[in-house]
């Protein structure tokens, strides 16, 4: 199967938030209590019960007026995913068929390593369930030859799902047409969600300008983890060798201990 990605074109987005609602419905995510904080954006950030949100931002245009900028935020499904690297239980994994990053909640132990490691700050921890939550690109839909729920619900074509090479060519052509840029695929070994941004990335509030795998994750994967595995293997090998040479270590029984003490 050809590798696929989701493409978001902010110049076509009307911020109807149909995608946001479709995501909650498909994943059976409960509503949460929010507060007015001076923005149309709701909720203000990703949450355990909100796998994606639409950012609202007003900026000055080149004529001195004001225009809206919208931006979809969700898991980027990195090819080199820091969350998968640091997950000790295997709850986070690569879906090799689609190139996405899945999450098995049954295996999640709530360690929050992924929360600290993600360069896009996507995984969110829920203290109530002691588990982490994030978008899995509607893996259950993809497995049944359907598009992600957010793509299905988009009325303007701002969201699309398709073969990676075709999508990236479309993104580059569209970015050139609107005088914008493509964001996502140039980071973390490539992402399976890409943006066509009509402005430079620096204009967008909250966007990560230079996301990368944290040095601590790189150090763990490249040095500390192999060393720890070697050390653990050495301990097991040493213990087994000791068993072969010395045999099992058995405590004296009461009678044997008494004879030894009497003999002395």
C-alpha positions in Angstrom: 0.0 0.0 0.0 1.3 3.5 -0.9 2.2 5.7 2.0 -0.5 8.3 2.7 -0.8 11.6 4.4 -3.4 14.1 5.5 -3.2 17.6 4.0 -4.6 20.8 5.5 -4.9 24.0 3.4 -5.6 26.9 5.7 -6.6 29.1 2.7 -9.6 26.9 2.2 -10.6 26.6 5.8 -13.6 28.5 7.1 -13.2 27.4 10.7 -16.6 25.8 10.7 -15.1 23.2 13.1 -17.0 20.4 11.4 -13.8 18.4 11.6 -13.5 19.0 15.3 -17.0 17.8 15.9 -16.6 14.8 13.6 -13.5 13.8 15.5 -15.3 13.8 18.9 -18.3 11.9 17.4 -16.2 9.1 15.8 -14.0 8.6 18.8 -16.9 8.9 21.3 -15.2 11.7 23.2 -17.1 13.3 26.0 -17.8 17.0 26.2 -15.9 19.0 28.7 -16.6 22.2 30.6 -14.8 25.2 29.2 -14.6 28.9 30.1 -14.8 32.0 27.9 -11.2 33.3 27.5 -11.6 36.0 24.9 -11.4 33.9 21.7 -13.7 32.0 19.4 -11.3 29.1 19.7 -12.7 26.4 22.0 -11.1 24.6 23.7 -8.0 26.7 24.0 -5.6 23.7 23.6 -5.6 20.0 22.8 -7.1 17.9 25.7 -7.6 14.3 26.5 -11.1 14.6 25.2 -10.2 16.8 22.2 -7.8 15.1 19.7 -7.8 18.1 17.4 -8.7 21.8 17.5 -9.0 24.7 15.1 -6.9 27.7 16.1 -8.4 31.2 15.6 -6.1 34.1 15.1 -6.7 37.6 13.7 -3.7 39.5 12.1 -3.1 42.6 10.1 -3.1 42.2 6.3 -0.9 44.1 3.9 -3.6 46.8 3.5 -3.7 47.7 7.1 -6.9 45.7 7.7 -7.5 42.6 9.7 -7.9 39.1 8.5 -8.5 35.7 10.1 -5.9 32.9 10.2 -7.1 29.4 11.0 -4.9 26.4 11.8 -5.8 22.8 12.5 -3.8 21.2 15.3 -3.6 17.5 15.9 -1.0 14.7 16.0 1.5 15.0 13.2 2.2 11.3 13.0 5.9 11.6 12.7 8.0 9.1 10.8 10.6 9.5 13.5 8.2 9.7 16.4 9.8 10.5 19.8 6.7 9.3 21.6 7.1 5.8 20.2 10.8 5.8 21.1 10.2 6.6 24.8 7.1 4.6 25.4 8.1 1.7 27.7 5.0 -0.4 27.4 4.5 -0.5 23.6 1.2 1.5 23.9 2.4 3.9 21.2 3.4 2.2 17.9 3.9 2.7 14.2 1.1 1.4 12.0 3.3 0.2 9.1 0.4 -0.1 6.8 -0.5 3.6 6.9 2.6 5.2 8.3 0.7 6.6 11.2 1.3 6.5 15.0 -1.3 4.5 16.9 -2.1 4.3 20.6 -3.3 1.2 22.5 -4.9 2.5 25.6 -4.9 -0.9 27.2 -1.1 -0.9 27.3 -0.7 2.7 28.4 0.7 3.0 32.0 0.4 6.7 32.3 4.1 7.4 32.6 3.8 10.6 30.6 7.2 10.0 28.8 5.5 10.8 25.5 4.0 14.0 26.8 7.5 15.3 27.6 9.1 13.9 24.4 6.7 15.1 21.7 8.2 18.1 19.8 4.6 19.2 18.9 3.2 18.9 22.4 0.3 16.7 21.3 -0.2 13.8 23.7 -2.4 14.8 26.7 -2.6 13.0 30.1 -5.8 12.4 31.9 -5.4 12.0 35.6 -8.9 10.5 35.9 -8.0 7.5 33.8 -4.2 7.7 34.3 -3.7 7.4 30.6 -2.6 9.5 27.6 -4.7 10.4 24.6 -4.1 11.6 21.1 -5.3 11.3 17.5 -4.6 8.0 15.8 -5.7 9.2 12.3 -8.9 7.3 12.7 -7.1 4.0 12.4 -10.3 2.0 12.6 -11.7 3.9 9.6 -8.5 3.6 7.6 -8.5 -0.2 8.1 -12.0 -0.2 6.5 -10.9 1.8 3.5 -12.5 5.0 4.8 -10.9 8.5 5.1 -10.3 10.0 8.6 -13.5 11.5 10.1 -12.2 15.0 10.0 -11.5 14.7 6.2 -14.9 13.3 5.6 -16.6 16.1 7.4 -14.7 19.0 5.7 -17.1 20.9 3.4 -14.6 23.1 1.6 -11.8 20.7 0.7 -9.4 22.2 3.2 -8.7 18.7 4.4 -7.8 15.8 2.1 -6.3 12.3 2.5 -4.3 10.6 -0.2 -1.0 9.1 -1.5 2.0 10.9 0.0 3.8 11.9 -3.2 0.6 13.2 -4.8 -0.4 15.1 -1.7 3.0 16.7 -1.4 3.0 17.8 -5.0 -0.5 19.3 -4.5 0.8 21.1 -1.4 3.8 22.6 -3.1 1.6 23.8 -6.0 -1.0 25.3 -3.7 1.6 27.0 -1.5 3.1 28.6 -4.6 -0.3 29.7 -5.8 -1.2 31.4 -2.5 2.3 32.7 -1.8 2.6 30.5 1.3 4.7 27.6 2.5 4.4 23.9 3.2 4.9 22.9 6.8 5.5 19.5 8.4 7.2 17.0 6.0 10.6 18.7 6.5 10.7 17.8 10.2 11.2 14.6 12.3 11.9 12.4 9.3 8.7 13.5 7.7 5.1 13.8 9.0 1.9 12.2 7.9 0.0 15.4 8.3 1.1 18.4 6.2 0.0 22.0 6.1 -0.3 24.6 3.3 0.1 27.8 5.2 -0.9 31.0 3.5 1.6 33.0 5.7 5.1 32.3 7.0 5.0 29.8 9.9 6.3 32.5 12.3 3.1 34.4 11.9 1.0 31.6 13.4 0.7 31.8 17.2 1.7 28.6 19.0 3.2 26.8 16.0 6.5 25.1 16.5 9.1 26.7 14.3 11.8 24.2 14.5 10.4 20.9 15.9 12.8 18.0 16.3 13.4 14.9 18.4 14.6 16.1 21.8 18.3 15.4 22.5 17.4 13.3 25.5 15.4 11.0 23.3 18.3 10.8 20.8 20.8 10.1 23.6 18.5 7.4 25.0 17.9 5.7 21.6 21.5 6.0 20.4 23.5 5.3 23.5 21.8 4.7 26.9 19.3 2.1 25.7 21.8 -0.1 23.9 24.2 0.2 26.9 21.4 -0.7 29.4 20.4 -3.7 27.3 24.0 -4.9 27.2 24.3 -4.4 30.9 21.2 -6.4 31.5 22.4 -9.1 29.2 25.7 -9.2 31.1 24.0 -9.6 34.4 21.9 -12.5 33.1 24.9 -14.2 31.5 27.0 -13.8 34.7 24.2 -15.2 36.8 23.8 -18.2 34.5 27.6 -18.8 34.4 27.7 -18.7 38.2 24.9 -21.2 38.4 26.8 -23.6 36.0 30.1 -23.3 38.0 28.9 -23.0 41.6 25.5 -24.6 41.3 22.4 -23.3 43.2 23.0 -21.6 46.5 21.1 -23.5 49.2 20.7 -22.4 52.8 21.7 -24.7 55.6 18.9 -26.5 57.2 18.6 -26.4 61.0 20.3 -29.7 61.5 23.2 -28.9 59.2 23.7 -25.5 60.8 23.7 -27.1 64.2 26.3 -29.7 63.3 28.5 -27.0 61.8 28.4 -24.9 64.9 29.0 -27.9 67.2 32.0 -29.0 65.1 33.5 -25.6 65.5 
